[in-house]
Amino acid sequence: MSTIHLVKICVGAEQVEDLLHWQRDPRALGPDGLPRHVTRMWPKRADALRNGGSLYWVFKGVILARQRILRLEDVTGGDGILRCGIVLDPEVTRTAAAPKRPFQGWRYLDPKDAPPDLPKARAGDDTLPPELDAALADLGLR
């Protein structure tokens, strides 16, 4: 079975630290204590996501981090509408900067197009402004 990833804009966040801060908030956690992203649509390629997929996060037009997708589950909102809860590994892995054009919702990301993980020793690299980080990546300097 193949693997596929998702890519999603991290709305309201300018850097990875904003995502980390949000995911420490109990509102971002499910009853099992794991972070979730709830989305209106259920991915049609759910089996491929469950086969080692990750959610890649876009900050100000640049992919900078990912989280492994642990499972997908039904979530019923306060309005009674059924949604998809993407249950994520609490560990956020920083990636090489990869520019991404604006889009709405989420998109599939082929593993061959996914940016590589940064070595742990470079975990704080996204302290550069995302635009500069992306420009350096385009030049092959990151």
C-alpha positions in Angstrom: 0.0 0.0 0.0 1.3 3.5 -0.8 1.7 6.4 1.5 0.5 10.0 1.0 0.8 13.1 3.1 -1.4 16.1 3.7 -0.3 19.8 3.6 -2.2 22.4 5.5 -1.8 26.1 6.2 -1.3 26.7 9.9 -3.8 29.5 10.1 -3.0 32.2 12.7 0.6 31.0 13.1 3.7 32.8 11.9 6.2 30.2 13.1 6.5 26.7 14.4 6.6 27.9 18.0 3.0 29.3 17.5 1.8 25.7 16.6 3.6 24.3 19.6 2.0 26.8 21.9 -1.5 26.1 20.5 -1.1 22.3 20.8 -0.2 22.6 24.5 -3.7 24.2 25.0 -6.3 21.6 26.2 -8.7 22.8 23.5 -6.3 21.4 20.8 -6.2 18.0 22.5 -8.7 15.1 22.3 -9.9 13.0 25.2 -6.7 10.8 24.8 -4.5 13.9 25.2 -3.2 13.8 21.6 -3.4 16.9 19.4 -6.0 16.9 16.6 -6.8 18.9 13.6 -10.5 18.8 12.8 -11.5 19.2 9.2 -14.8 19.3 7.4 -14.0 16.8 4.7 -12.9 13.2 5.2 -9.8 12.4 3.1 -10.7 10.0 0.2 -7.1 8.5 0.5 -7.5 7.7 4.2 -5.8 4.3 3.9 -2.7 5.8 2.3 -2.6 8.5 5.1 -2.8 5.8 7.8 0.2 4.1 6.1 2.8 6.4 7.5 1.5 9.8 6.3 2.2 13.1 8.0 0.5 16.5 8.1 3.0 19.1 6.7 2.3 22.6 8.1 2.7 25.8 6.1 3.7 29.0 7.9 3.5 32.3 5.9 3.9 30.5 2.6 6.6 28.1 3.6 6.4 24.4 4.8 8.5 24.3 8.0 7.2 21.3 10.0 5.3 18.1 10.0 3.5 15.8 12.4 2.9 12.1 11.9 -0.8 11.1 11.4 -1.7 8.5 13.9 -5.3 7.9 12.9 -8.4 9.5 11.5 -11.6 9.5 13.6 -15.2 10.8 13.4 -15.8 14.0 15.3 -19.3 15.4 15.8 -19.3 19.2 16.3 -21.6 21.1 18.6 -23.7 21.7 15.5 -24.3 18.0 15.0 -22.2 17.9 11.8 -19.8 14.9 11.4 -16.2 15.9 10.6 -12.8 14.2 10.4 -10.4 14.4 13.3 -6.8 14.0 12.2 -5.1 12.7 15.3 -1.4 13.7 15.3 1.7 12.6 17.0 2.6 15.2 19.7 6.1 15.4 18.3 6.5 18.2 15.8 9.4 17.6 13.4 10.9 20.6 11.7 11.6 20.3 8.0 13.7 22.1 5.4 11.9 25.2 4.2 9.8 24.6 1.1 7.8 27.4 -0.4 4.1 26.7 -1.0 1.6 28.8 -2.8 -1.6 29.8 -1.0 -4.5 27.4 -1.0 -7.6 26.6 1.0 -8.3 23.5 3.1 -5.7 20.8 2.8 -4.0 19.2 -0.2 -2.4 15.8 -0.7 1.5 15.8 -0.8 3.3 13.0 -2.6 6.2 11.7 -0.5 8.7 12.5 -3.3 7.7 16.1 -3.1 7.9 16.4 0.7 10.7 18.5 2.2 13.3 16.5 4.2 13.3 16.6 8.0 15.9 18.9 9.6 18.5 17.2 11.8 17.6 17.5 15.4 20.6 19.9 16.0 19.0 22.4 13.6 15.6 22.3 15.3 15.6 26.1 16.0 16.4 27.0 12.4 13.0 28.5 11.8 13.9 31.6 13.8 14.7 33.2 10.5 11.8 35.0 8.9 10.0 32.4 6.8 10.5 34.4 3.6 14.2 34.5 4.1 14.3 30.8 5.0 12.5 30.0 1.8 14.8 32.2 -0.3 17.8 30.5 1.1 16.2 27.1 0.4 15.6 28.2 -3.2 19.2 29.1 -3.6 20.3 25.7 -2.1 21.8 27.4 0.9 19.6 25.5 3.5 
